[in-house]
Amino acid sequence: MKIDHIGYAVKDIDKAKKPMEEIGFVFEETVQDAERNIYIAFGGMNGYRVELVAPVCEGSPVDIYLEKVGPTPYHICYKSTDIVSDIERLKKKRFRISKPLSPAMAFGGKRVAFLYSLSAGLIEIVEE
């Protein structure tokens, strides 16, 4: 698996974009993922990608996370050429499914899954 992006949980995408643009990130248009109840904006710089993730409303999973820790890196996303096998392999390594395999509008309907490890935190896997 290869790293696709690092996700940052933020309260307000427009406010979070400004300092990141000042260091050189260029952002795509912000989109709303109604199924996950979040706003998303991808940015890139020198071959690196970040994803800003903000809650649509109070009480969403990202909003609850932000209440606990504030704006912060949230997850690392990996690209997978065999997502089902990679999920099974990680489950054997004590990763738990946080969000099951499902299509994601941010990736044009490609399937993603979120897994959690007590020692590594949250990861996302997206199929190539």
C-alpha positions in Angstrom: 0.0 0.0 0.0 1.1 3.6 -0.7 0.1 6.7 1.2 -2.5 8.7 -0.7 -3.1 11.6 1.8 -3.1 12.7 5.4 -6.5 13.8 6.6 -6.9 16.7 9.0 -10.0 17.2 11.2 -10.9 20.9 11.2 -13.9 23.0 12.3 -14.0 25.3 9.3 -12.4 24.3 6.0 -12.1 27.9 4.7 -10.2 29.1 7.8 -8.0 25.9 7.8 -7.1 26.4 4.1 -5.5 29.9 4.6 -2.4 28.9 6.6 -1.9 25.8 4.5 -2.1 27.9 1.3 0.5 30.2 2.8 2.9 27.3 3.0 2.2 26.3 -0.6 -0.8 23.9 -0.7 -3.3 24.4 -3.6 -6.8 23.2 -2.8 -9.5 21.7 -5.0 -13.1 22.8 -4.6 -14.7 21.9 -1.2 -17.4 19.2 -1.5 -20.1 17.9 0.8 -20.3 14.2 1.5 -23.9 13.9 2.7 -23.5 10.2 3.5 -20.7 10.9 5.9 -22.0 14.3 7.1 -18.7 16.1 6.3 -17.2 18.7 4.0 -14.0 17.7 2.3 -11.2 19.7 0.5 -8.1 18.1 -1.0 -4.9 20.0 -1.3 -1.6 19.3 -2.9 2.0 20.5 -2.7 5.2 18.9 -4.1 3.4 15.5 -4.7 1.9 15.4 -1.2 -1.8 15.5 -0.6 -3.8 16.5 2.4 -7.6 16.3 3.0 -9.3 18.8 5.2 -12.4 17.2 6.8 -15.0 19.4 8.6 -18.4 18.4 10.1 -21.5 19.5 8.4 -23.3 19.9 11.7 -22.9 19.4 15.4 -22.9 15.8 16.6 -21.3 14.3 13.5 -18.4 11.8 14.2 -15.8 14.4 13.1 -17.4 17.1 15.3 -17.3 14.7 18.3 -13.6 14.0 17.5 -12.9 17.8 17.3 -14.6 18.4 20.7 -12.1 16.0 22.3 -8.8 16.9 20.6 -9.3 20.0 18.5 -8.0 20.5 14.9 -5.4 17.9 14.2 -4.1 15.3 11.8 -7.0 12.7 11.8 -6.0 9.8 9.6 -3.6 8.5 7.0 -5.1 7.1 3.8 -3.4 4.3 1.9 -4.1 3.2 -1.7 -4.7 -0.5 -2.1 -4.6 -2.6 -5.2 -6.5 -5.4 -3.3 -8.6 -3.7 -0.7 -10.5 -6.7 0.6 -7.2 -8.7 1.2 -5.6 -5.7 2.8 -8.5 -5.3 5.2 -8.4 -9.0 6.1 -4.6 -8.8 6.7 -5.0 -5.7 8.9 -7.8 -7.3 10.9 -5.4 -10.2 11.7 -3.0 -7.5 13.0 -5.6 -6.3 15.5 -7.0 -3.4 13.5 -10.7 -3.1 14.0 -13.2 -1.9 11.3 -14.3 1.6 12.2 -16.3 2.2 9.0 -17.0 -0.8 6.7 -16.1 -0.9 3.0 -18.3 1.5 1.1 -18.2 3.9 -1.9 -16.9 7.4 -1.3 -17.9 10.4 -3.3 -14.6 12.0 -2.7 -12.9 9.3 -4.7 -15.5 9.1 -7.5 -17.3 6.1 -5.9 -14.2 4.0 -5.3 -14.6 2.0 -2.1 -13.0 3.0 1.2 -12.8 1.5 4.6 -11.6 3.0 7.9 -9.8 0.8 10.4 -8.5 1.6 13.9 -5.7 0.4 16.0 -5.1 1.3 19.6 -1.4 1.9 18.9 -1.6 3.3 15.4 -4.9 5.3 15.4 -7.2 5.7 12.5 -6.3 4.7 8.9 -8.3 4.8 5.7 -7.8 2.5 2.8 -9.0 3.4 -0.7 -9.0 1.1 -3.7 -6.9 2.1 -6.7 
